[in-house]
Each structure stands twice: as C-alpha cells, then as structure tokens.
Amino acid sequence: YTHPRVGKETLVIPPSAYEERRERMKKRISKVVEYMDGERICRSHLLLSYFGEKHTADCGCCDVCLSKNDSGLSNRDFNAIRDGLLKNLSGQQPLPVKTLTDSLLFPADKSITAIRFLVEHDERFYLRDGVIGVIG
C-alpha cells in the first residue's frame, strides 16, 4: 500500500522467473505421479516427506502398506523387519538368526520369511551356518 501499483501494460516478468516457476511445477507434478504410481513406499510416508517431515513410519493402513510384496509379507511388516535387522546388525558382528528373531517384535515365522527373502534378494545380507550379517 505504500508503493504505487505497476500497470499491467508496463509490467515485465523476466524469463528466469518463468523458468523457475516451470521447474517448481515439474517437481510438483513428478511428486504427484510418484504418489499415484508408487507401489513400494507408504502413501502417508510420501505425503509427510513431501511436506518436510523426516523419520516417518509406515502408516499400515494405505493400499501400499496392506499389499503383499514378493516375500509374501505385507509391505509394512517386511519393511519393519528389514529395518530392525539393519539396526541390529549395523556395525556389529553377524548374529545368530534365533537371536535376531527373538529381538524383533514380530512372530518368528514372519521374521524368518523376511530373512530368507533378504538373503536371496538383497546383496547387503548374507547367511552362513545360521548366522546372519550385513555387508557394509
């Protein structure tokens, strides 16, 4: 209110402003497409991370969390078991499978299913003589 308004016939917006707006819109659209097409990451997790939240847990009630992944477990259970294994094994010596399954908050059969799947499909995990470890 303290400055006079510029008339629309004399207003000039530089091309760099258009390019900046265009790039921001591209990022927004790509995030919407990621949300719509995503089959591996929890929808609530995607939304919260878009708005700047960090360290969010899977909700457990969206279509992604309730769907089953290739291991036969729900995505939420599988991700929680994998994260628990990584937490327990990072920076430590390999541990017996029994010790790990007892430390996780899931039934032993679910934990063993996830461990088998991870050992077969995730190069970070290895299993030797009933002892599981993480590379790196």
Rosetta constraint file for C-alpha pairs under 8 A:
AtomPair CA 6 CA 10 HARMONIC 6.69 0.50
AtomPair CA 6 CA 11 HARMONIC 6.20 0.50
AtomPair CA 7 CA 11 HARMONIC 6.16 0.50
AtomPair CA 13 CA 17 HARMONIC 6.76 0.50
AtomPair CA 13 CA 18 HARMONIC 7.74 0.50
AtomPair CA 14 CA 18 HARMONIC 7.07 0.50
AtomPair CA 15 CA 19 HARMONIC 6.27 0.50
AtomPair CA 16 CA 20 HARMONIC 6.10 0.50
AtomPair CA 17 CA 21 HARMONIC 6.24 0.50
AtomPair CA 18 CA 22 HARMONIC 6.03 0.50
AtomPair CA 19 CA 23 HARMONIC 6.16 0.50
AtomPair CA 20 CA 24 HARMONIC 6.29 0.50
AtomPair CA 21 CA 25 HARMONIC 6.14 0.50
AtomPair CA 22 CA 26 HARMONIC 6.19 0.50
AtomPair CA 23 CA 27 HARMONIC 6.32 0.50
AtomPair CA 24 CA 28 HARMONIC 6.29 0.50
AtomPair CA 25 CA 29 HARMONIC 6.11 0.50
AtomPair CA 26 CA 30 HARMONIC 6.11 0.50
AtomPair CA 27 CA 31 HARMONIC 6.25 0.50
AtomPair CA 28 CA 32 HARMONIC 6.34 0.50
AtomPair CA 29 CA 33 HARMONIC 6.22 0.50
AtomPair CA 30 CA 34 HARMONIC 6.05 0.50
AtomPair CA 31 CA 35 HARMONIC 6.11 0.50
AtomPair CA 31 CA 50 HARMONIC 7.85 0.50
AtomPair CA 32 CA 36 HARMONIC 6.22 0.50
AtomPair CA 33 CA 37 HARMONIC 5.93 0.50
AtomPair CA 34 CA 38 HARMONIC 5.43 0.50
AtomPair CA 35 CA 43 HARMONIC 6.63 0.50
AtomPair CA 35 CA 46 HARMONIC 6.75 0.50
AtomPair CA 35 CA 47 HARMONIC 7.94 0.50
AtomPair CA 38 CA 43 HARMONIC 7.93 0.50
AtomPair CA 38 CA 64 HARMONIC 7.90 0.50
AtomPair CA 39 CA 64 HARMONIC 5.73 0.50
AtomPair CA 40 CA 64 HARMONIC 6.36 0.50
AtomPair CA 40 CA 75 HARMONIC 7.30 0.50
AtomPair CA 41 CA 45 HARMONIC 7.01 0.50
AtomPair CA 41 CA 46 HARMONIC 6.90 0.50
AtomPair CA 41 CA 64 HARMONIC 6.70 0.50
AtomPair CA 41 CA 65 HARMONIC 7.84 0.50
AtomPair CA 42 CA 46 HARMONIC 6.31 0.50
AtomPair CA 42 CA 58 HARMONIC 5.58 0.50
AtomPair CA 42 CA 59 HARMONIC 6.85 0.50
AtomPair CA 42 CA 60 HARMONIC 7.96 0.50
AtomPair CA 42 CA 62 HARMONIC 6.90 0.50
AtomPair CA 42 CA 64 HARMONIC 5.56 0.50
AtomPair CA 42 CA 65 HARMONIC 5.82 0.50
AtomPair CA 43 CA 47 HARMONIC 6.28 0.50
AtomPair CA 43 CA 62 HARMONIC 6.47 0.50
AtomPair CA 43 CA 63 HARMONIC 8.00 0.50
AtomPair CA 43 CA 64 HARMONIC 6.89 0.50
AtomPair CA 44 CA 48 HARMONIC 6.05 0.50
AtomPair CA 44 CA 58 HARMONIC 6.92 0.50
AtomPair CA 44 CA 59 HARMONIC 6.21 0.50
AtomPair CA 44 CA 62 HARMONIC 7.60 0.50
AtomPair CA 45 CA 49 HARMONIC 6.02 0.50
AtomPair CA 45 CA 56 HARMONIC 6.01 0.50
AtomPair CA 45 CA 57 HARMONIC 6.69 0.50
AtomPair CA 45 CA 58 HARMONIC 5.99 0.50
AtomPair CA 45 CA 59 HARMONIC 7.39 0.50
AtomPair CA 46 CA 50 HARMONIC 6.09 0.50
AtomPair CA 47 CA 51 HARMONIC 6.52 0.50
AtomPair CA 48 CA 52 HARMONIC 6.41 0.50
AtomPair CA 48 CA 53 HARMONIC 5.14 0.50
AtomPair CA 48 CA 54 HARMONIC 7.63 0.50
AtomPair CA 48 CA 56 HARMONIC 7.32 0.50
AtomPair CA 49 CA 53 HARMONIC 4.83 0.50
AtomPair CA 49 CA 54 HARMONIC 6.11 0.50
AtomPair CA 49 CA 56 HARMONIC 7.72 0.50
AtomPair CA 58 CA 65 HARMONIC 7.06 0.50
AtomPair CA 58 CA 76 HARMONIC 6.33 0.50
AtomPair CA 59 CA 65 HARMONIC 7.07 0.50
AtomPair CA 59 CA 76 HARMONIC 7.90 0.50
AtomPair CA 60 CA 65 HARMONIC 5.03 0.50
AtomPair CA 60 CA 66 HARMONIC 6.47 0.50
AtomPair CA 60 CA 76 HARMONIC 5.86 0.50
AtomPair CA 61 CA 65 HARMONIC 6.06 0.50
AtomPair CA 61 CA 66 HARMONIC 6.17 0.50
AtomPair CA 62 CA 66 HARMONIC 6.24 0.50
AtomPair CA 63 CA 67 HARMONIC 5.95 0.50
AtomPair CA 64 CA 75 HARMONIC 6.81 0.50
AtomPair CA 65 CA 74 HARMONIC 6.34 0.50
AtomPair CA 65 CA 75 HARMONIC 4.98 0.50
AtomPair CA 65 CA 76 HARMONIC 4.88 0.50
AtomPair CA 66 CA 74 HARMONIC 5.58 0.50
AtomPair CA 66 CA 75 HARMONIC 6.53 0.50
AtomPair CA 66 CA 76 HARMONIC 7.02 0.50
AtomPair CA 67 CA 74 HARMONIC 5.51 0.50
AtomPair CA 67 CA 75 HARMONIC 6.23 0.50
AtomPair CA 68 CA 72 HARMONIC 5.62 0.50
AtomPair CA 68 CA 73 HARMONIC 5.29 0.50
AtomPair CA 68 CA 74 HARMONIC 4.18 0.50
AtomPair CA 68 CA 75 HARMONIC 5.71 0.50
AtomPair CA 69 CA 73 HARMONIC 6.10 0.50
AtomPair CA 69 CA 74 HARMONIC 6.16 0.50
AtomPair CA 69 CA 75 HARMONIC 5.79 0.50
AtomPair CA 71 CA 78 HARMONIC 7.89 0.50
AtomPair CA 71 CA 113 HARMONIC 6.99 0.50
AtomPair CA 71 CA 114 HARMONIC 6.62 0.50
AtomPair CA 71 CA 117 HARMONIC 5.87 0.50
AtomPair CA 73 CA 77 HARMONIC 6.39 0.50
AtomPair CA 73 CA 78 HARMONIC 5.86 0.50
AtomPair CA 73 CA 110 HARMONIC 7.28 0.50
AtomPair CA 73 CA 113 HARMONIC 7.94 0.50
AtomPair CA 73 CA 114 HARMONIC 7.62 0.50
AtomPair CA 74 CA 78 HARMONIC 6.10 0.50
AtomPair CA 75 CA 79 HARMONIC 5.91 0.50
AtomPair CA 76 CA 80 HARMONIC 6.10 0.50
AtomPair CA 77 CA 81 HARMONIC 6.10 0.50
AtomPair CA 78 CA 82 HARMONIC 6.08 0.50
AtomPair CA 78 CA 114 HARMONIC 6.15 0.50
AtomPair CA 79 CA 83 HARMONIC 6.00 0.50
AtomPair CA 80 CA 84 HARMONIC 6.05 0.50
AtomPair CA 81 CA 85 HARMONIC 6.12 0.50
AtomPair CA 81 CA 104 HARMONIC 7.09 0.50
AtomPair CA 81 CA 106 HARMONIC 7.61 0.50
AtomPair CA 81 CA 111 HARMONIC 6.43 0.50
AtomPair CA 81 CA 114 HARMONIC 6.90 0.50
AtomPair CA 82 CA 86 HARMONIC 6.20 0.50
AtomPair CA 82 CA 114 HARMONIC 7.21 0.50
AtomPair CA 82 CA 115 HARMONIC 7.87 0.50
AtomPair CA 82 CA 118 HARMONIC 7.84 0.50
AtomPair CA 83 CA 87 HARMONIC 6.08 0.50
AtomPair CA 84 CA 88 HARMONIC 6.11 0.50
AtomPair CA 84 CA 104 HARMONIC 6.69 0.50
AtomPair CA 85 CA 89 HARMONIC 5.94 0.50
AtomPair CA 85 CA 100 HARMONIC 7.26 0.50
AtomPair CA 85 CA 104 HARMONIC 7.99 0.50
AtomPair CA 86 CA 90 HARMONIC 5.61 0.50
AtomPair CA 86 CA 134 HARMONIC 7.35 0.50
AtomPair CA 88 CA 92 HARMONIC 7.68 0.50
AtomPair CA 88 CA 100 HARMONIC 7.68 0.50
AtomPair CA 89 CA 93 HARMONIC 7.04 0.50
AtomPair CA 89 CA 94 HARMONIC 6.64 0.50
AtomPair CA 89 CA 95 HARMONIC 7.39 0.50
AtomPair CA 89 CA 133 HARMONIC 6.32 0.50
AtomPair CA 89 CA 134 HARMONIC 6.25 0.50
AtomPair CA 90 CA 134 HARMONIC 6.78 0.50
AtomPair CA 93 CA 133 HARMONIC 6.96 0.50
AtomPair CA 94 CA 131 HARMONIC 6.03 0.50
AtomPair CA 94 CA 132 HARMONIC 5.31 0.50
AtomPair CA 94 CA 133 HARMONIC 4.17 0.50
AtomPair CA 94 CA 134 HARMONIC 7.21 0.50
AtomPair CA 95 CA 99 HARMONIC 6.73 0.50
AtomPair CA 95 CA 100 HARMONIC 6.89 0.50
AtomPair CA 95 CA 131 HARMONIC 5.27 0.50
AtomPair CA 95 CA 132 HARMONIC 5.55 0.50
AtomPair CA 95 CA 133 HARMONIC 6.54 0.50
AtomPair CA 96 CA 100 HARMONIC 6.56 0.50
AtomPair CA 96 CA 130 HARMONIC 5.74 0.50
AtomPair CA 96 CA 131 HARMONIC 4.16 0.50
AtomPair CA 96 CA 132 HARMONIC 6.10 0.50
AtomPair CA 97 CA 101 HARMONIC 6.11 0.50
AtomPair CA 97 CA 130 HARMONIC 5.89 0.50
AtomPair CA 97 CA 131 HARMONIC 5.65 0.50
AtomPair CA 97 CA 132 HARMONIC 6.11 0.50
AtomPair CA 98 CA 102 HARMONIC 6.14 0.50
AtomPair CA 99 CA 103 HARMONIC 6.33 0.50
AtomPair CA 100 CA 104 HARMONIC 6.36 0.50
AtomPair CA 101 CA 106 HARMONIC 7.70 0.50
AtomPair CA 101 CA 107 HARMONIC 7.82 0.50
AtomPair CA 101 CA 108 HARMONIC 5.55 0.50
AtomPair CA 101 CA 111 HARMONIC 5.93 0.50
AtomPair CA 101 CA 112 HARMONIC 7.20 0.50
AtomPair CA 102 CA 108 HARMONIC 7.24 0.50
AtomPair CA 104 CA 111 HARMONIC 7.58 0.50
AtomPair CA 106 CA 110 HARMONIC 6.58 0.50
AtomPair CA 106 CA 111 HARMONIC 6.39 0.50
AtomPair CA 107 CA 111 HARMONIC 6.44 0.50
AtomPair CA 108 CA 112 HARMONIC 6.00 0.50
AtomPair CA 109 CA 113 HARMONIC 6.11 0.50
AtomPair CA 110 CA 114 HARMONIC 6.22 0.50
AtomPair CA 111 CA 115 HARMONIC 6.10 0.50
AtomPair CA 112 CA 116 HARMONIC 6.07 0.50
AtomPair CA 113 CA 117 HARMONIC 6.25 0.50
AtomPair CA 114 CA 118 HARMONIC 6.05 0.50
AtomPair CA 115 CA 119 HARMONIC 6.04 0.50
AtomPair CA 116 CA 120 HARMONIC 6.28 0.50
AtomPair CA 117 CA 121 HARMONIC 5.97 0.50
AtomPair CA 117 CA 122 HARMONIC 7.81 0.50
AtomPair CA 118 CA 122 HARMONIC 4.93 0.50
AtomPair CA 118 CA 123 HARMONIC 7.91 0.50
AtomPair CA 118 CA 125 HARMONIC 6.33 0.50
AtomPair CA 119 CA 123 HARMONIC 7.16 0.50
AtomPair CA 119 CA 124 HARMONIC 7.95 0.50
AtomPair CA 119 CA 125 HARMONIC 5.14 0.50
AtomPair CA 119 CA 126 HARMONIC 5.36 0.50
AtomPair CA 119 CA 127 HARMONIC 6.53 0.50
AtomPair CA 123 CA 135 HARMONIC 7.87 0.50
AtomPair CA 124 CA 134 HARMONIC 5.33 0.50
AtomPair CA 124 CA 135 HARMONIC 4.97 0.50
AtomPair CA 124 CA 136 HARMONIC 7.21 0.50
AtomPair CA 125 CA 132 HARMONIC 7.07 0.50
AtomPair CA 125 CA 133 HARMONIC 5.82 0.50
AtomPair CA 125 CA 134 HARMONIC 4.68 0.50
AtomPair CA 125 CA 135 HARMONIC 6.33 0.50
AtomPair CA 126 CA 132 HARMONIC 5.70 0.50
AtomPair CA 126 CA 133 HARMONIC 5.49 0.50
AtomPair CA 126 CA 134 HARMONIC 6.36 0.50
AtomPair CA 126 CA 135 HARMONIC 7.58 0.50
AtomPair CA 127 CA 131 HARMONIC 5.58 0.50
AtomPair CA 127 CA 132 HARMONIC 4.44 0.50
AtomPair CA 127 CA 133 HARMONIC 6.54 0.50
AtomPair CA 128 CA 132 HARMONIC 6.52 0.50
